Amino acid sequence: MTEKTPGSGQQQYYIGLAVVFVTVAVLAWFFLREDSTEPEPTPVAPPVTQTQAEPADVLTANQEPIDSLTVQAEDETPLQEQPLAEPVEVDTVPALPDLDNSDPEVKAALLAMKWAPGLSSLFVTEDMVRRFVVYVDNVAQGTLPKNQPLFQPMTEKFMVERQDGQLLLSPNNFVRYEPYLQLLESISVTEVKQVFEKYYPLMQQAYQELGYPDAQFRDRVQQAIKVLLEAPEVAPPVALEQPNVYYTYADASLQELPLAQRQMIRLGPVNQQRLKKVLQAHQLVLAQP
C-alpha cells in the first residue's frame, strides 16, 4: 500500500480549482467569440507546478487550516455553472370569477366572439350564467321561462290574419326572427365550444343551485336541443283560435305539444330548418369531451 503524502488532499483541491477555472475560461471564449469580428487565439492553460508539501505540522504564510466539510462544499460545481435548459412555457389557466360576480367577464368573452356586426346587442347581459342555465333547464322540460329571456324582446307585435272567417298565423311573423337567426348563424361552433368549456364550472354550479346536485349540465343541454329538434315543421296556413287573451292552435295535436315546440312552430318552417341546422351543429360539438 502506498503511503499518502501529508497535504496531498490540499494539493488535489488546488489542482481541481485550476482545472475548473481553465475549463470555464475556454467555454466563455468559445461562446463569446461569435460576437467578435476577428478570431482570437485560444488561451493556453498555465502549467501547473507542484511544490513540495510542507510537513503536516508546519503552516506556510499561504496556507490555512481547511476542514473537510468546507472542501467538499467548494468542490461541488456551483448551480449557476450548470448548463440551463431551454425555458418551458407553462399554460396557466386563469381562475374563474365567482358566479355572483361573473357578468363582467362572461359579457366580455361573449361580446368578443365574432358575431354578425350590430347583433350582439340582442343578448341580455345580466345574470348571464344563471339565466342561460335556467333557460336550458326549462327547454329540456318542454317549457319556457317567463322571466329569464336570453335575448332582448322583439319590437314587432305578433300578427294574425283572417281568411274566410278563420284566424291564421300570419307569415309576416316569420320576419321578426331574422336578426336572431342571423346572430346564431354568424358564430362558429368552435368559438361557442371554447367559451362553453371555459365557463362550464360556473354553469354546473348554477345548475346545482336549481336542485341537481349529482347531474351534469352538459347532459341537460343535449336534452334541450333534442326537444327543439323534435318540433314539427308545419307549413302555412296555421289555424289559430282565441279563447281568451292568448292565441292557441286550432289543431289539438299542435296545442298539446310542449310550449317550447309550439314556439318553434311560430318561426315558420324555413326559419325552423335554419335554427335546427345551428342546433345540430352545436349538439355534435358540445357532446365531444
C-alpha positions as CSV (number, residue, x, y, z in Angstrom):
1,M,0.0,0.0,0.0
2,T,1.4,3.5,-1.0
3,E,1.6,5.9,1.9
4,K,-0.5,9.1,1.3
5,T,1.8,12.1,1.4
6,P,0.7,14.6,4.0
7,G,-1.0,17.6,2.4
8,S,-1.8,15.7,-0.8
9,G,-5.6,16.3,-0.4
10,Q,-5.0,20.0,-0.2
11,Q,-2.8,19.9,-3.4
12,Q,-5.6,18.0,-5.3
13,Y,-8.1,20.6,-4.2
14,Y,-6.0,23.5,-5.7
15,I,-5.3,21.5,-8.8
16,G,-9.1,20.9,-9.2
17,L,-9.8,24.6,-8.9
18,A,-7.2,25.3,-11.6
19,V,-8.8,22.8,-14.0
20,V,-12.3,24.2,-13.3
21,F,-11.1,27.8,-13.9
22,V,-9.4,26.9,-17.2
23,T,-12.4,25.0,-18.4
24,V,-14.8,27.8,-17.7
25,A,-12.4,30.3,-19.4
26,V,-12.3,28.2,-22.6
27,L,-16.0,27.8,-22.7
28,A,-16.6,31.5,-22.2
29,W,-14.2,32.3,-25.0
30,F,-15.9,29.8,-27.3
31,F,-19.4,31.3,-26.8
32,L,-18.4,34.9,-26.7
33,R,-16.1,34.8,-29.7
34,E,-19.1,34.7,-32.1
35,D,-19.8,38.3,-31.3
36,S,-16.2,39.5,-32.3
37,T,-15.2,40.3,-35.9
38,E,-11.8,38.6,-35.7
39,P,-11.0,35.2,-34.1
40,E,-8.9,35.3,-31.0
41,P,-6.2,32.8,-30.1
42,T,-7.2,30.0,-27.9
43,P,-6.0,30.7,-24.3
44,V,-3.4,28.2,-23.1
45,A,-3.8,26.8,-19.6
46,P,-0.8,27.8,-17.5
47,P,1.4,24.9,-16.4
48,V,0.5,23.5,-13.0
49,T,3.6,23.1,-10.8
50,Q,3.6,21.0,-7.8
51,T,5.5,22.2,-4.8
52,Q,7.0,20.1,-2.1
53,A,4.5,19.7,0.6
54,E,5.3,21.1,3.9
55,P,5.2,18.8,6.9
56,A,1.7,18.4,8.3
57,D,2.5,20.3,11.5
58,V,4.1,23.3,9.7
59,L,1.9,26.1,8.1
60,T,3.3,28.5,5.5
61,A,2.0,32.1,5.0
62,N,-0.3,31.0,2.2
63,Q,-1.9,28.1,4.0
64,E,-4.9,28.0,6.2
65,P,-6.4,25.0,8.0
66,I,-9.2,23.6,5.9
67,D,-11.9,21.4,7.3
68,S,-13.4,18.5,5.2
69,L,-16.9,20.0,5.0
70,T,-15.6,23.2,3.5
71,V,-13.5,21.4,0.9
72,Q,-16.5,19.2,0.0
73,A,-18.8,22.2,-0.4
74,E,-16.3,24.2,-2.5
75,D,-15.5,21.1,-4.8
76,E,-19.1,20.9,-5.9
77,T,-19.9,22.8,-9.1
78,P,-22.0,26.0,-8.3
79,L,-25.5,25.9,-9.6
80,Q,-25.0,28.8,-11.9
81,E,-22.3,26.9,-13.8
82,Q,-24.7,24.2,-14.8
83,P,-26.0,24.5,-18.4
84,L,-29.5,25.9,-18.3
85,A,-32.3,24.1,-20.1
86,E,-34.4,25.8,-22.6
87,P,-37.3,27.7,-20.9
88,V,-40.5,25.7,-21.0
89,E,-43.8,27.6,-21.4
90,V,-46.4,26.6,-18.9
91,D,-50.0,27.2,-19.7
92,T,-51.7,28.8,-16.8
93,V,-55.4,28.7,-16.6
94,P,-56.8,31.9,-15.0
95,A,-59.1,31.5,-12.1
96,L,-62.8,31.9,-12.9
97,P,-64.7,34.7,-11.1
98,D,-67.3,34.0,-8.5
99,L,-70.7,33.1,-10.0
100,D,-72.3,36.1,-8.4
101,N,-69.7,38.4,-9.9
102,S,-69.2,36.7,-13.3
103,D,-71.2,39.0,-15.5
104,P,-68.4,41.4,-16.5
105,E,-66.0,38.6,-17.6
106,V,-68.7,36.5,-19.2
107,K,-70.1,39.5,-21.1
108,A,-66.6,40.5,-22.3
109,A,-65.9,37.0,-23.5
110,L,-69.3,36.7,-25.2
111,L,-69.1,40.1,-27.0
112,A,-65.5,39.4,-28.1
113,M,-66.8,36.5,-30.2
114,K,-67.2,37.1,-34.0
115,W,-70.9,37.7,-34.1
116,A,-72.6,39.4,-37.1
117,P,-72.0,43.1,-36.8
118,G,-74.5,45.0,-34.7
119,L,-76.4,41.9,-33.5
120,S,-74.6,41.1,-30.3
121,S,-76.7,43.8,-28.6
122,L,-79.6,41.4,-28.7
123,F,-78.2,39.5,-25.8
124,V,-79.4,40.1,-22.2
125,T,-76.2,40.7,-20.2
126,E,-77.5,40.5,-16.6
127,D,-77.0,37.4,-14.5
128,M,-75.9,35.7,-17.7
129,V,-74.8,32.3,-16.5
130,R,-77.8,31.6,-14.3
131,R,-80.1,33.0,-17.0
132,F,-78.7,30.6,-19.6
133,V,-78.8,27.6,-17.2
134,V,-82.4,28.3,-16.2
135,Y,-83.4,28.7,-19.9
136,V,-81.8,25.4,-20.9
137,D,-83.3,23.6,-18.0
138,N,-86.8,24.8,-18.9
139,V,-86.5,24.0,-22.6
140,A,-85.3,20.5,-21.6
141,Q,-88.6,20.1,-19.8
142,G,-90.5,21.5,-22.8
143,T,-91.3,24.8,-21.2
144,L,-90.0,28.4,-21.5
145,P,-89.1,30.6,-18.5
146,K,-91.2,33.6,-18.2
147,N,-88.7,36.0,-16.6
148,Q,-85.4,34.7,-17.9
149,P,-85.1,35.7,-21.5
150,L,-81.7,35.2,-23.3
151,F,-82.4,37.9,-25.8
152,Q,-83.9,41.4,-25.9
153,P,-87.7,41.3,-26.7
154,M,-88.9,41.8,-30.3
155,T,-90.2,45.2,-31.2
156,E,-92.7,43.9,-33.7
157,K,-96.0,42.6,-32.4
158,F,-97.4,39.1,-33.0
159,M,-99.6,39.2,-36.1
160,V,-102.6,37.2,-37.2
161,E,-104.8,37.5,-40.2
162,R,-108.3,36.3,-41.1
163,Q,-109.2,34.2,-44.1
164,D,-112.8,33.1,-44.7
165,G,-113.6,33.8,-41.1
166,Q,-110.6,31.7,-39.8
167,L,-107.8,33.2,-37.7
168,L,-104.5,32.3,-39.2
169,L,-100.9,32.7,-38.1
170,S,-99.6,35.5,-40.3
171,P,-96.5,34.6,-42.4
172,N,-95.3,38.2,-41.6
173,N,-94.4,36.9,-38.2
174,F,-91.6,34.9,-39.6
175,V,-89.6,38.0,-40.5
176,R,-89.5,39.0,-36.8
177,Y,-87.0,36.2,-36.1
178,E,-84.5,37.2,-38.8
179,P,-82.0,39.2,-36.6
180,Y,-81.9,36.4,-34.0
181,L,-81.3,33.7,-36.6
182,Q,-78.6,35.8,-38.3
183,L,-77.0,36.2,-34.9
184,L,-76.9,32.5,-34.2
185,E,-75.8,31.6,-37.7
186,S,-72.9,34.0,-37.6
187,I,-70.8,32.3,-34.9
188,S,-68.7,29.2,-35.3
189,V,-69.4,26.2,-33.2
190,T,-65.7,26.1,-32.3
191,E,-65.9,29.5,-30.6
192,V,-69.1,28.5,-28.8
193,K,-67.4,25.3,-27.6
194,Q,-64.4,27.2,-26.2
195,V,-66.5,29.7,-24.2
196,F,-68.8,26.9,-23.1
197,E,-65.9,24.8,-21.7
198,K,-64.2,27.8,-20.1
199,Y,-67.2,28.8,-18.1
200,Y,-68.7,25.3,-17.7
201,P,-67.8,25.1,-13.9
202,L,-69.9,28.2,-13.3
203,M,-72.8,26.7,-15.3
204,Q,-72.5,23.5,-13.4
205,Q,-72.6,25.4,-10.1
206,A,-75.7,27.3,-11.3
207,Y,-77.3,24.1,-12.3
208,Q,-76.7,22.5,-8.9
209,E,-78.4,25.5,-7.4
210,L,-81.6,24.5,-9.2
211,G,-81.6,21.3,-7.3
212,Y,-79.5,18.9,-9.4
213,P,-76.5,18.1,-7.1
214,D,-75.5,14.9,-9.0
215,A,-76.4,15.7,-12.6
216,Q,-74.3,17.2,-15.3
217,F,-75.4,20.4,-17.0
218,R,-73.9,19.4,-20.4
219,D,-76.4,16.5,-20.4
220,R,-79.2,18.9,-19.8
221,V,-78.0,21.0,-22.8
222,Q,-78.3,17.9,-25.0
223,Q,-81.8,17.2,-23.7
224,A,-82.9,20.8,-24.5
225,I,-81.5,20.6,-28.0
226,K,-83.3,17.3,-28.6
227,V,-86.6,18.9,-27.5
228,L,-86.3,21.7,-30.1
229,L,-85.1,19.4,-32.9
230,E,-88.2,17.2,-32.4
231,A,-90.6,20.2,-33.0
232,P,-92.8,19.5,-36.1
233,E,-92.4,21.8,-39.1
234,V,-95.9,23.0,-40.0
235,A,-96.4,24.7,-43.3
236,P,-98.8,27.7,-43.6
237,P,-101.7,28.3,-43.2
238,V,-101.7,27.5,-39.5
239,A,-105.1,27.9,-38.0
240,L,-105.5,29.7,-34.6
241,E,-108.2,30.2,-32.0
242,Q,-108.5,32.9,-29.3
243,P,-110.4,31.5,-26.4
244,N,-109.1,34.3,-24.2
245,V,-106.3,36.9,-24.4
246,Y,-103.9,34.4,-25.8
247,Y,-104.0,32.6,-29.1
248,T,-103.9,28.8,-29.3
249,Y,-103.6,26.4,-32.2
250,A,-106.8,25.2,-33.6
251,D,-105.2,21.8,-34.3
252,A,-105.4,20.0,-30.9
253,S,-102.3,17.9,-31.8
254,L,-100.3,21.1,-32.1
255,Q,-101.7,22.7,-29.0
256,E,-100.8,19.6,-27.0
257,L,-97.1,19.9,-27.9
258,P,-94.7,21.2,-25.2
259,L,-94.6,25.0,-25.1
260,A,-91.0,25.1,-26.4
261,Q,-92.1,23.2,-29.5
262,R,-95.2,25.3,-30.0
263,Q,-92.9,28.4,-30.0
264,M,-90.7,26.7,-32.7
265,I,-93.8,26.5,-35.0
266,R,-94.2,30.3,-34.8
267,L,-90.8,30.6,-36.6
268,G,-92.2,29.1,-39.8
269,P,-90.9,26.0,-41.5
270,V,-88.0,27.7,-43.3
271,N,-86.7,29.5,-40.1
272,Q,-87.2,26.3,-38.2
273,Q,-84.9,24.5,-40.6
274,R,-82.3,27.2,-40.2
275,L,-82.4,27.1,-36.4
276,K,-82.3,23.3,-36.4
277,K,-79.2,23.3,-38.6
278,V,-77.5,25.5,-36.0
279,L,-78.7,23.4,-33.1
280,Q,-77.5,20.1,-34.8
281,A,-74.0,21.6,-35.3
282,H,-73.8,22.6,-31.6
283,Q,-75.3,19.4,-30.5
284,L,-72.5,17.4,-32.2
285,V,-69.6,19.6,-31.0
286,L,-70.8,20.1,-27.4
287,A,-71.2,16.4,-27.0
288,Q,-67.5,15.9,-27.6
289,P,-65.3,15.8,-24.4
